[in-house]
Amino acid sequence: MKKSRALDYLQFVQANWRFLSFGILMACSSSFGQTWFIGLFTPNIESTFNLSHGEWGTIFMIGTLFSAALLTFTGSFIDKVSLKYYSVLVCGFLAVACAAIAVTPNVMFLVLAIFLLRHAGQGLATHVAVTGMIKRFYRNRGKAVAIATMGFPIGRGVLPILITTSIVAIGWRETYLACVIIIVFIILPAVILLLRGSSQNCSESRNSSNSVTSAFIKPRFEPTLIQTLQKPLIYLIIPALLAPSFFDTALSFHILPIAELKSWPVTWITTGYTIYGITTILSSIWIGPIIDKVGSKYYFAYSLIPYLLGLLVLVTFENPIWAWVYLGLFGVGSGLRATIVPVVLSEFYGTQHIGAIRSFVATLGVLASAIGPPTLGFALDQNVSISLMTTFAITYFILAIFLALYASLLEKKTKQP
């Protein structure tokens, strides 16, 4: 069974390696605007602009909120223009964003720079990587998303050590300028090359003869975003969709101050991100073919359980080795959800309007990720205990799991003749 699954993956990658590589590259490129990446610069930015944890978190929130306000609009254009053209624009936007934060002279400009980074990186680069796979692949959508989203843990596993080393060696502004060079001279040309003739390089599409139409892939009716918002289903799954966006983002943004409170050396965090990356990749690759066979709705709610276990580790243990366990468990949750969430949306709502629907969900995720850092930042400033903050998070995750389970039962019931 395992050998057959590995062979299936290998054959799929061989047939679609260029497009899948594009997805991995765009997912990895989103790192420049991801919360954990910006969080690596937190001590330097706070020191440069004389900011408290709460003030820096508020700046991050404002920039991210502006990003969320535009994401549904800018993200929907992926349904209207060619993927190659859209991707080139996103790469150019990302380069401008990195340059903006590198030269930011004051706090006001810092807000603008954060907006550009969040919108180009966490927002649009992620959107391109995932939505591109959903639109292009049909029968093997789970495997495609699982492979493409490997770019997220690759970036998170490799870049923290490189970035922290670079900041010490050349400075934080110079490090972001180096990112501009990488985007313009490496990532952008690679995207253009990988998407050259991409319509001929994909082995399947929705209407291809080898596609399989099954109940869990194709809904009877494919609603528009407006029609989606008129039904209760979306509101039942939103808490589960937003849970990691709020809590994982907040913890990643303030991971160094939290590590200090836990007496965890910084090296245990930076190397722990490698563990995070490995567990993310393994869990994502494991779940991909499973949801291709049986669907993702059943696993959607349970994908939050690794986060629950990670939070229990965070609140319970003090030895630095547990930093790796905490990050490893969060990596498992991240890997499962990186594959499950995009696919579950297509199972619920189809792919005809998936760009607009996913943009809306991404907007909510960005909003949640905007609120998380300042909330935790002010809590840290007020010396709120890690125990109290973690208890609140655990309660929310449990509630979100039960709502998601109920949503799956409700959706199944409405489809019965």
Secondary structure, 3 states (H helix, E strand, C coil): CHHHHHHHHHHHHHHHHHHHHHHHHHHHHHHHHCHHHHHCCHHHHHHHHCCCHHHHHHHHHHHHHHHHHHHHHHHHHHHCCCHHHHHHHHHHHHHHHHHHHHHCCCHHHHHHHHHHHHHHHHHHHHHHHHHHHHHHCCCCHHHHHHHHCCHHHHHHHHHHHHHHHHHHHHCHHHHHHHHHHHHHHHHHHHHHHHCCCHHHCCCCCCCCCCCCCCCCCCCCCCCCHHHHHCCCHHHHHHHHHHHHHHHHHHHHHCHHHHHHHCCCCHHHHHHHHHHHHHHHHHHHHHHHHHHHHHCCHHHHHHCCHHHHHHHHHHHHCCCCHHHHHHHHHHHHHHHHHHHHHHHHHHHHHCCCCHHHHHHHHHHHHHHHHHHHHHHHHHHHHCCCCHHHHHHHHHHHHHHHHHHHHHHHHHHHHHHCC
